[in-house]
Amino acid sequence: MPADVAVPRPRPADQDRFRAAVADALDRLLAEHRDLARDVHPLTAPLVDAIADLTAGGKRLRAVLAWLGWRAAGGEAEDPRIAEAGAAFELFQAAALIHDDILDRSDTRRGMPSVHRRFESLHREAGWRHAAEHFGVSAAILAGDVALGMSETAFARVLAGTPREDRARAELERMRFGVMAGQYLDVVAEMAPAARDAREAEAAAEAVVEHKSARYSAVHPLALGGLLAGADDGLVTAFARVSLPFGMAFQYRDDLLGVFGDPATTGKPAGDDLREGKQTVLIARAVELLAPDEAAALDCPLLERRDDRQGGVQRLQTAEQLAAIKARHPQVGDQDAVERPRQPRQRLAGGIDADAQRLVDAEFGRERAAHRDALPRRVGRVDGLALAVGRAAEAAQHGEHAVPVGPGARQ
């Protein structure tokens, strides 16, 4: 970053304008591919329609982080190139979500049927032959591939001719491979027996969070936005000191919502991770807190027990609540702890059980407490990160090594 570039302080209104510009860029890209679909065959239109409906919603988190990186590196707020880059991130996210929902066998996404369920319904409504479920999965895989291809088209246009094109392309390749490798780690973690050692289990779960989610949700978008504006490697490194703990925090919060969240608020069913027996950090910490017989309930995938899925999920949620209560009230006896989850539960604004909120503290750990306090408390809010990015840019601009992210933050 040139020494005379003032670090911007993005305002919420600026972010709203950028989100609108990203939506416009998405509309243009989707219109282009609708034309391509018509040229191929009218039957291919549903592939683009599914992507359009999926990208119509969402928080635009990755797009906004790319814009923050762009602004911190001196890019103009309303440059159309960063809006198209934001659209490319949204399409990459769509591809990841489509394939993730297939792997997780999820029925809903953003308050709608997941894409493979959407195509499954299309098959049934059309009265086609053979298995509707197989068609749904097959078509969704292809829709995810189309979204990934659209993302690559947009990225290629934006990166062409930029001062750090080679470095930006390398960052993009790391992001693409990292997400796919992280998904594979997630599949392995679901299938392999849980580690006996609690710390080993938690480390394995953290690796999935970092590579499947945190890096592509925060680290790479911020870095690519900065690189598009010509950021040097020192600034990109400074960004990562802020964006990696933010990305980890974001996914931990999402995992918590996935267990205790209100589907009407989150747009996805609660309990999918429990049904599948996923070895998340949430589960690892709960197992460490529970007695062996209580912990055994959390290592009990319910996918094959279709006759009692909801009852099973409720039992697992009770086990998680028990762990939360024990973390918060170590002096509480086992019987009291078992009874308390049956009592009326106080709901927080985000749809989280008050007792389960303690698990957030357990997941972040004391070593991350300072970062947590400096980061946004609501999923989708990036104001705290915007300030932290600005501070990181200022520190890099003045040759400083420490990048403060909040009062008393540990480097």
Contacts in CASP RR format, 6 or more apart in sequence:
PFRMAT RR
TARGET T0000
AUTHOR 0000-0000-0000
METHOD contacts of the structure
MODEL  1
MPADVAVPRPRPADQDRFRAAVADALDRLLAEHRDLARDVHPLTAPLVDA
IADLTAGGKRLRAVLAWLGWRAAGGEAEDPRIAEAGAAFELFQAAALIHD
DILDRSDTRRGMPSVHRRFESLHREAGWRHAAEHFGVSAAILAGDVALGM
SETAFARVLAGTPREDRARAELERMRFGVMAGQYLDVVAEMAPAARDARE
AEAAAEAVVEHKSARYSAVHPLALGGLLAGADDGLVTAFARVSLPFGMAF
QYRDDLLGVFGDPATTGKPAGDDLREGKQTVLIARAVELLAPDEAAALDC
PLLERRDDRQGGVQRLQTAEQLAAIKARHPQVGDQDAVERPRQPRQRLAG
GIDADAQRLVDAEFGRERAAHRDALPRRVGRVDGLALAVGRAAEAAQHGE
HAVPVGPGARQ
1 73 0 8 1.000
1 74 0 8 1.000
1 230 0 8 1.000
1 231 0 8 1.000
1 232 0 8 1.000
1 235 0 8 1.000
1 393 0 8 1.000
1 396 0 8 1.000
1 397 0 8 1.000
3 397 0 8 1.000
5 74 0 8 1.000
5 397 0 8 1.000
7 72 0 8 1.000
7 390 0 8 1.000
7 393 0 8 1.000
7 394 0 8 1.000
7 397 0 8 1.000
8 71 0 8 1.000
8 72 0 8 1.000
8 74 0 8 1.000
8 77 0 8 1.000
8 390 0 8 1.000
9 386 0 8 1.000
9 387 0 8 1.000
9 390 0 8 1.000
10 67 0 8 1.000
10 68 0 8 1.000
10 71 0 8 1.000
10 77 0 8 1.000
10 386 0 8 1.000
12 383 0 8 1.000
14 77 0 8 1.000
15 64 0 8 1.000
15 67 0 8 1.000
15 382 0 8 1.000
15 386 0 8 1.000
17 77 0 8 1.000
17 78 0 8 1.000
18 63 0 8 1.000
18 64 0 8 1.000
18 67 0 8 1.000
18 77 0 8 1.000
18 78 0 8 1.000
18 82 0 8 1.000
18 83 0 8 1.000
19 60 0 8 1.000
19 63 0 8 1.000
19 64 0 8 1.000
21 78 0 8 1.000
21 80 0 8 1.000
21 83 0 8 1.000
22 60 0 8 1.000
22 63 0 8 1.000
22 83 0 8 1.000
22 86 0 8 1.000
22 87 0 8 1.000
22 90 0 8 1.000
24 83 0 8 1.000
25 80 0 8 1.000
25 83 0 8 1.000
25 84 0 8 1.000
25 86 0 8 1.000
25 87 0 8 1.000
25 154 0 8 1.000
26 55 0 8 1.000
26 87 0 8 1.000
26 90 0 8 1.000
26 91 0 8 1.000
29 84 0 8 1.000
29 87 0 8 1.000
29 91 0 8 1.000
29 150 0 8 1.000
29 153 0 8 1.000
29 154 0 8 1.000
30 48 0 8 1.000
30 51 0 8 1.000
30 52 0 8 1.000
30 55 0 8 1.000
30 150 0 8 1.000
33 48 0 8 1.000
33 146 0 8 1.000
33 150 0 8 1.000
34 45 0 8 1.000
34 48 0 8 1.000
37 44 0 8 1.000
37 45 0 8 1.000
37 47 0 8 1.000
37 48 0 8 1.000
38 45 0 8 1.000
46 119 0 8 1.000
46 122 0 8 1.000
46 139 0 8 1.000
47 139 0 8 1.000
47 142 0 8 1.000
47 143 0 8 1.000
47 146 0 8 1.000
48 146 0 8 1.000
50 98 0 8 1.000
50 115 0 8 1.000
50 118 0 8 1.000
50 119 0 8 1.000
50 140 0 8 1.000
50 143 0 8 1.000
51 91 0 8 1.000
51 94 0 8 1.000
51 143 0 8 1.000
51 144 0 8 1.000
51 146 0 8 1.000
51 147 0 8 1.000
51 150 0 8 1.000
53 112 0 8 1.000
54 94 0 8 1.000
54 97 0 8 1.000
54 98 0 8 1.000
54 109 0 8 1.000
54 110 0 8 1.000
54 112 0 8 1.000
54 115 0 8 1.000
54 147 0 8 1.000
55 90 0 8 1.000
55 91 0 8 1.000
55 94 0 8 1.000
57 110 0 8 1.000
58 110 0 8 1.000
59 379 0 8 1.000
59 380 0 8 1.000
60 86 0 8 1.000
60 90 0 8 1.000
61 217 0 8 1.000
61 250 0 8 1.000
61 380 0 8 1.000
61 382 0 8 1.000
62 86 0 8 1.000
62 89 0 8 1.000
62 90 0 8 1.000
62 92 0 8 1.000
62 93 0 8 1.000
62 216 0 8 1.000
62 217 0 8 1.000
62 218 0 8 1.000
62 221 0 8 1.000
63 85 0 8 1.000
63 86 0 8 1.000
63 87 0 8 1.000
63 89 0 8 1.000
63 90 0 8 1.000
63 221 0 8 1.000
64 382 0 8 1.000
65 217 0 8 1.000
65 218 0 8 1.000
65 221 0 8 1.000
65 222 0 8 1.000
65 243 0 8 1.000
65 382 0 8 1.000
65 385 0 8 1.000
66 82 0 8 1.000
66 85 0 8 1.000
66 86 0 8 1.000
66 89 0 8 1.000
66 221 0 8 1.000
66 222 0 8 1.000
66 224 0 8 1.000
66 225 0 8 1.000
66 226 0 8 1.000
66 228 0 8 1.000
67 82 0 8 1.000
67 86 0 8 1.000
67 225 0 8 1.000
68 222 0 8 1.000
68 382 0 8 1.000
68 385 0 8 1.000
68 386 0 8 1.000
68 389 0 8 1.000
69 222 0 8 1.000
69 223 0 8 1.000
69 225 0 8 1.000
69 226 0 8 1.000
69 229 0 8 1.000
69 231 0 8 1.000
69 239 0 8 1.000
69 389 0 8 1.000
70 79 0 8 1.000
70 82 0 8 1.000
70 85 0 8 1.000
70 225 0 8 1.000
70 226 0 8 1.000
70 228 0 8 1.000
70 229 0 8 1.000
71 77 0 8 1.000
71 229 0 8 1.000
72 226 0 8 1.000
72 231 0 8 1.000
72 235 0 8 1.000
72 239 0 8 1.000
72 389 0 8 1.000
72 390 0 8 1.000
72 392 0 8 1.000
72 393 0 8 1.000
73 225 0 8 1.000
73 226 0 8 1.000
73 227 0 8 1.000
73 228 0 8 1.000
73 229 0 8 1.000
73 230 0 8 1.000
73 231 0 8 1.000
73 235 0 8 1.000
73 393 0 8 1.000
74 229 0 8 1.000
75 82 0 8 1.000
75 229 0 8 1.000
81 158 0 8 1.000
81 228 0 8 1.000
82 158 0 8 1.000
82 225 0 8 1.000
82 228 0 8 1.000
82 229 0 8 1.000
84 154 0 8 1.000
84 157 0 8 1.000
84 158 0 8 1.000
85 154 0 8 1.000
85 155 0 8 1.000
85 158 0 8 1.000
85 224 0 8 1.000
85 225 0 8 1.000
85 228 0 8 1.000
87 154 0 8 1.000
88 151 0 8 1.000
88 152 0 8 1.000
88 154 0 8 1.000
88 155 0 8 1.000
88 158 0 8 1.000
89 151 0 8 1.000
89 221 0 8 1.000
91 147 0 8 1.000
91 148 0 8 1.000
91 149 0 8 1.000
91 150 0 8 1.000
91 151 0 8 1.000
91 154 0 8 1.000
92 147 0 8 1.000
92 148 0 8 1.000
92 151 0 8 1.000
92 175 0 8 1.000
92 176 0 8 1.000
92 216 0 8 1.000
94 144 0 8 1.000
94 147 0 8 1.000
95 144 0 8 1.000
95 145 0 8 1.000
95 147 0 8 1.000
95 148 0 8 1.000
95 149 0 8 1.000
95 151 0 8 1.000
96 179 0 8 1.000
96 183 0 8 1.000
96 216 0 8 1.000
97 109 0 8 1.000
98 114 0 8 1.000
98 115 0 8 1.000
98 116 0 8 1.000
98 140 0 8 1.000
98 141 0 8 1.000
98 143 0 8 1.000
98 144 0 8 1.000
98 147 0 8 1.000
99 140 0 8 1.000
99 141 0 8 1.000
99 144 0 8 1.000
99 183 0 8 1.000
100 106 0 8 1.000
100 183 0 8 1.000
101 109 0 8 1.000
101 114 0 8 1.000
101 115 0 8 1.000
101 116 0 8 1.000
101 140 0 8 1.000
102 114 0 8 1.000
102 116 0 8 1.000
102 137 0 8 1.000
102 140 0 8 1.000
102 141 0 8 1.000
103 183 0 8 1.000
103 186 0 8 1.000
103 187 0 8 1.000
104 272 0 8 1.000
104 276 0 8 1.000
105 272 0 8 1.000
105 276 0 8 1.000
105 303 0 8 1.000
106 114 0 8 1.000
106 268 0 8 1.000
106 269 0 8 1.000
106 272 0 8 1.000
107 113 0 8 1.000
107 114 0 8 1.000
107 117 0 8 1.000
107 269 0 8 1.000
108 114 0 8 1.000
108 117 0 8 1.000
108 263 0 8 1.000
108 267 0 8 1.000
108 268 0 8 1.000
108 269 0 8 1.000
109 115 0 8 1.000
109 267 0 8 1.000
109 268 0 8 1.000
110 267 0 8 1.000
110 268 0 8 1.000
111 263 0 8 1.000
111 267 0 8 1.000
111 268 0 8 1.000
112 118 0 8 1.000
113 121 0 8 1.000
114 140 0 8 1.000
115 139 0 8 1.000
115 140 0 8 1.000
115 143 0 8 1.000
115 144 0 8 1.000
116 136 0 8 1.000
116 137 0 8 1.000
116 139 0 8 1.000
116 140 0 8 1.000
117 136 0 8 1.000
118 136 0 8 1.000
118 140 0 8 1.000
119 135 0 8 1.000
119 136 0 8 1.000
119 138 0 8 1.000
119 139 0 8 1.000
119 140 0 8 1.000
119 143 0 8 1.000
120 132 0 8 1.000
120 133 0 8 1.000
120 135 0 8 1.000
120 136 0 8 1.000
120 137 0 8 1.000
121 132 0 8 1.000
122 135 0 8 1.000
122 136 0 8 1.000
122 139 0 8 1.000
123 132 0 8 1.000
123 135 0 8 1.000
123 136 0 8 1.000
124 132 0 8 1.000
128 135 0 8 1.000
155 172 0 8 1.000
158 228 0 8 1.000
159 165 0 8 1.000
159 168 0 8 1.000
159 169 0 8 1.000
159 172 0 8 1.000
159 228 0 8 1.000
162 168 0 8 1.000
162 227 0 8 1.000
162 228 0 8 1.000
162 230 0 8 1.000
163 230 0 8 1.000
164 227 0 8 1.000
164 228 0 8 1.000
164 230 0 8 1.000
164 231 0 8 1.000
167 227 0 8 1.000
167 233 0 8 1.000
168 224 0 8 1.000
168 227 0 8 1.000
168 228 0 8 1.000
171 220 0 8 1.000
171 223 0 8 1.000
171 224 0 8 1.000
171 227 0 8 1.000
172 220 0 8 1.000
172 224 0 8 1.000
174 220 0 8 1.000
175 215 0 8 1.000
175 216 0 8 1.000
175 220 0 8 1.000
175 224 0 8 1.000
178 211 0 8 1.000
178 212 0 8 1.000
178 215 0 8 1.000
178 216 0 8 1.000
179 211 0 8 1.000
179 212 0 8 1.000
179 216 0 8 1.000
181 211 0 8 1.000
182 207 0 8 1.000
182 208 0 8 1.000
182 211 0 8 1.000
182 212 0 8 1.000
183 212 0 8 1.000
185 207 0 8 1.000
185 208 0 8 1.000
185 211 0 8 1.000
185 212 0 8 1.000
186 208 0 8 1.000
186 212 0 8 1.000
186 278 0 8 1.000
189 204 0 8 1.000
189 205 0 8 1.000
189 208 0 8 1.000
189 278 0 8 1.000
189 279 0 8 1.000
190 276 0 8 1.000
190 277 0 8 1.000
190 278 0 8 1.000
190 279 0 8 1.000
190 301 0 8 1.000
194 201 0 8 1.000
194 279 0 8 1.000
194 287 0 8 1.000
194 299 0 8 1.000
195 201 0 8 1.000
195 204 0 8 1.000
195 279 0 8 1.000
198 284 0 8 1.000
198 287 0 8 1.000
198 288 0 8 1.000
201 279 0 8 1.000
201 284 0 8 1.000
201 287 0 8 1.000
202 281 0 8 1.000
202 284 0 8 1.000
202 285 0 8 1.000
202 288 0 8 1.000
204 279 0 8 1.000
205 279 0 8 1.000
205 280 0 8 1.000
205 281 0 8 1.000
205 283 0 8 1.000
205 284 0 8 1.000
206 248 0 8 1.000
206 281 0 8 1.000
208 280 0 8 1.000
209 248 0 8 1.000
209 251 0 8 1.000
209 252 0 8 1.000
209 255 0 8 1.000
209 280 0 8 1.000
209 281 0 8 1.000
210 244 0 8 1.000
210 248 0 8 1.000
213 247 0 8 1.000
213 250 0 8 1.000
213 251 0 8 1.000
213 254 0 8 1.000
214 244 0 8 1.000
214 247 0 8 1.000
214 248 0 8 1.000
214 250 0 8 1.000
214 251 0 8 1.000
215 244 0 8 1.000
215 247 0 8 1.000
217 247 0 8 1.000
217 250 0 8 1.000
217 251 0 8 1.000
218 243 0 8 1.000
218 244 0 8 1.000
218 246 0 8 1.000
218 247 0 8 1.000
218 250 0 8 1.000
218 385 0 8 1.000
219 239 0 8 1.000
219 240 0 8 1.000
219 243 0 8 1.000
219 244 0 8 1.000
219 247 0 8 1.000
222 239 0 8 1.000
222 240 0 8 1.000
222 242 0 8 1.000
222 243 0 8 1.000
222 389 0 8 1.000
223 231 0 8 1.000
223 236 0 8 1.000
223 239 0 8 1.000
223 240 0 8 1.000
223 243 0 8 1.000
225 231 0 8 1.000
226 235 0 8 1.000
226 236 0 8 1.000
226 239 0 8 1.000
227 236 0 8 1.000
231 239 0 8 1.000
232 396 0 8 1.000
234 396 0 8 1.000
235 392 0 8 1.000
235 393 0 8 1.000
235 396 0 8 1.000
235 397 0 8 1.000
237 396 0 8 1.000
238 392 0 8 1.000
238 393 0 8 1.000
238 395 0 8 1.000
238 396 0 8 1.000
238 403 0 8 1.000
239 389 0 8 1.000
239 392 0 8 1.000
241 392 0 8 1.000
241 403 0 8 1.000
241 405 0 8 1.000
241 411 0 8 1.000
242 385 0 8 1.000
242 388 0 8 1.000
242 389 0 8 1.000
242 391 0 8 1.000
242 392 0 8 1.000
242 403 0 8 1.000
242 405 0 8 1.000
243 385 0 8 1.000
243 389 0 8 1.000
245 368 0 8 1.000
245 371 0 8 1.000
245 372 0 8 1.000
245 375 0 8 1.000
245 405 0 8 1.000
246 371 0 8 1.000
246 375 0 8 1.000
246 376 0 8 1.000
246 385 0 8 1.000
246 388 0 8 1.000
248 368 0 8 1.000
249 364 0 8 1.000
249 368 0 8 1.000
249 371 0 8 1.000
249 372 0 8 1.000
249 375 0 8 1.000
250 379 0 8 1.000
250 380 0 8 1.000
252 281 0 8 1.000
252 282 0 8 1.000
252 360 0 8 1.000
252 363 0 8 1.000
252 364 0 8 1.000
253 360 0 8 1.000
253 379 0 8 1.000
254 379 0 8 1.000
255 273 0 8 1.000
255 280 0 8 1.000
255 281 0 8 1.000
255 282 0 8 1.000
255 363 0 8 1.000
256 282 0 8 1.000
256 352 0 8 1.000
256 356 0 8 1.000
256 359 0 8 1.000
256 360 0 8 1.000
256 363 0 8 1.000
257 266 0 8 1.000
257 270 0 8 1.000
257 350 0 8 1.000
257 351 0 8 1.000
257 352 0 8 1.000
257 379 0 8 1.000
258 266 0 8 1.000
258 268 0 8 1.000
258 270 0 8 1.000
258 271 0 8 1.000
258 272 0 8 1.000
258 273 0 8 1.000
259 270 0 8 1.000
259 271 0 8 1.000
259 273 0 8 1.000
259 274 0 8 1.000
259 282 0 8 1.000
259 317 0 8 1.000
259 320 0 8 1.000
259 356 0 8 1.000
260 270 0 8 1.000
260 317 0 8 1.000
260 320 0 8 1.000
260 351 0 8 1.000
260 352 0 8 1.000
260 353 0 8 1.000
260 356 0 8 1.000
261 270 0 8 1.000
261 350 0 8 1.000
261 351 0 8 1.000
261 352 0 8 1.000
262 270 0 8 1.000
262 347 0 8 1.000
262 350 0 8 1.000
262 351 0 8 1.000
263 269 0 8 1.000
263 270 0 8 1.000
265 350 0 8 1.000
265 351 0 8 1.000
270 313 0 8 1.000
270 317 0 8 1.000
271 313 0 8 1.000
271 316 0 8 1.000
271 317 0 8 1.000
273 280 0 8 1.000
273 282 0 8 1.000
273 283 0 8 1.000
274 298 0 8 1.000
274 302 0 8 1.000
274 312 0 8 1.000
274 313 0 8 1.000
274 316 0 8 1.000
274 317 0 8 1.000
274 320 0 8 1.000
275 301 0 8 1.000
275 302 0 8 1.000
275 303 0 8 1.000
275 309 0 8 1.000
275 313 0 8 1.000
276 301 0 8 1.000
276 302 0 8 1.000
276 303 0 8 1.000
277 283 0 8 1.000
277 298 0 8 1.000
277 299 0 8 1.000
277 300 0 8 1.000
277 301 0 8 1.000
277 302 0 8 1.000
281 363 0 8 1.000
282 320 0 8 1.000
282 359 0 8 1.000
282 363 0 8 1.000
283 298 0 8 1.000
285 323 0 8 1.000
285 359 0 8 1.000
285 362 0 8 1.000
285 363 0 8 1.000
286 295 0 8 1.000
286 298 0 8 1.000
286 319 0 8 1.000
286 320 0 8 1.000
286 323 0 8 1.000
286 324 0 8 1.000
286 359 0 8 1.000
287 295 0 8 1.000
287 298 0 8 1.000
287 299 0 8 1.000
287 323 0 8 1.000
289 323 0 8 1.000
289 326 0 8 1.000
289 327 0 8 1.000
289 362 0 8 1.000
290 298 0 8 1.000
290 319 0 8 1.000
290 322 0 8 1.000
290 323 0 8 1.000
290 326 0 8 1.000
291 334 0 8 1.000
294 319 0 8 1.000
294 322 0 8 1.000
294 323 0 8 1.000
295 319 0 8 1.000
297 315 0 8 1.000
297 316 0 8 1.000
297 319 0 8 1.000
298 316 0 8 1.000
298 319 0 8 1.000
298 320 0 8 1.000
300 316 0 8 1.000
302 308 0 8 1.000
302 309 0 8 1.000
302 312 0 8 1.000
302 313 0 8 1.000
302 316 0 8 1.000
305 312 0 8 1.000
317 341 0 8 1.000
318 338 0 8 1.000
318 341 0 8 1.000
320 356 0 8 1.000
320 359 0 8 1.000
321 340 0 8 1.000
321 341 0 8 1.000
321 353 0 8 1.000
321 355 0 8 1.000
321 356 0 8 1.000
322 337 0 8 1.000
322 338 0 8 1.000
322 341 0 8 1.000
323 359 0 8 1.000
324 353 0 8 1.000
324 355 0 8 1.000
324 356 0 8 1.000
324 357 0 8 1.000
324 358 0 8 1.000
324 359 0 8 1.000
325 332 0 8 1.000
325 337 0 8 1.000
325 340 0 8 1.000
325 341 0 8 1.000
325 355 0 8 1.000
325 358 0 8 1.000
326 332 0 8 1.000
326 337 0 8 1.000
327 358 0 8 1.000
327 359 0 8 1.000
327 361 0 8 1.000
327 362 0 8 1.000
328 355 0 8 1.000
328 358 0 8 1.000
329 337 0 8 1.000
332 340 0 8 1.000
340 355 0 8 1.000
341 355 0 8 1.000
345 353 0 8 1.000
345 354 0 8 1.000
345 355 0 8 1.000
346 353 0 8 1.000
346 354 0 8 1.000
347 353 0 8 1.000
347 354 0 8 1.000
348 354 0 8 1.000
348 357 0 8 1.000
349 378 0 8 1.000
350 378 0 8 1.000
360 372 0 8 1.000
361 369 0 8 1.000
364 371 0 8 1.000
364 372 0 8 1.000
367 410 0 8 1.000
370 405 0 8 1.000
370 406 0 8 1.000
370 408 0 8 1.000
370 409 0 8 1.000
370 410 0 8 1.000
371 405 0 8 1.000
371 409 0 8 1.000
371 410 0 8 1.000
373 406 0 8 1.000
373 407 0 8 1.000
373 409 0 8 1.000
374 384 0 8 1.000
374 388 0 8 1.000
374 405 0 8 1.000
374 406 0 8 1.000
374 407 0 8 1.000
374 409 0 8 1.000
375 384 0 8 1.000
375 385 0 8 1.000
375 388 0 8 1.000
375 405 0 8 1.000
376 382 0 8 1.000
376 383 0 8 1.000
376 384 0 8 1.000
376 385 0 8 1.000
388 403 0 8 1.000
388 405 0 8 1.000
388 406 0 8 1.000
391 403 0 8 1.000
391 404 0 8 1.000
391 405 0 8 1.000
392 403 0 8 1.000
392 405 0 8 1.000
394 400 0 8 1.000
395 401 0 8 1.000
395 402 0 8 1.000
395 403 0 8 1.000
395 404 0 8 1.000
396 403 0 8 1.000
402 411 0 8 1.000
403 411 0 8 1.000
404 411 0 8 1.000
END
